[in-house]
Each structure stands twice: as structure tokens, then as C-alpha cells.
Amino acid sequence: MTKKKKIDVLLHKYVPKHVLLTKAEAEELLETYKIRYTDLPQMFEKDPVAIAIGAKEGDVVKIIRDSETTVSQINYYRYVKKEKV
């Protein structure tokens, strides 16, 4: 029997930094933009990065992507939800 090697997806050069927001930070984000959780783009709870950072349904993840052509970085947000089976 062969043992599968675990790969840390967060160390891949094409995976930007992902940060799990606290509930207070998520609420502040929603208030700032006058939106609801469901207005944010979604990522699934079983996404490899969501698993790696411990994101669960209802969490908000901030994605920080470095930019070589505009500002120093661009922030994206994702709402974590369960995948329908």
C-alpha cells in the first residue's frame, strides 16, 4: 500500500495569500459595502485552500493578490458555503 503525500496548497507560487476574517471583521466589511454575506462570491467548504486554513460554512475569506501592474495588492473576498450533494 502506498502512502499519499500531503501537499500544502498554500505554498504553491500561484496560490495567493488567504486570510480567514473574524466575525467582527466580516461584519465591518459587510457594513462598509452595504452588502450581505450572500452578495459575496462563494467558495466551497471542500476547496483545498478552505480546508488548509480551516474555513467553515459562513466564514469570509480575504484573498490578497499581489499586483505588478496596479496598486501593490488587490483584495478579494469569498463567502464559504457547503457544496450541494
Secondary structure, 3 states (H helix, E strand, C coil): CCCCCCCCHHHCCCCCEEEECCHHHHHHHHHHHCCCHHHCCEEECCCHHHHHHCCCCCCEEEEEEECCCCCCEEEEEEEEECCCC
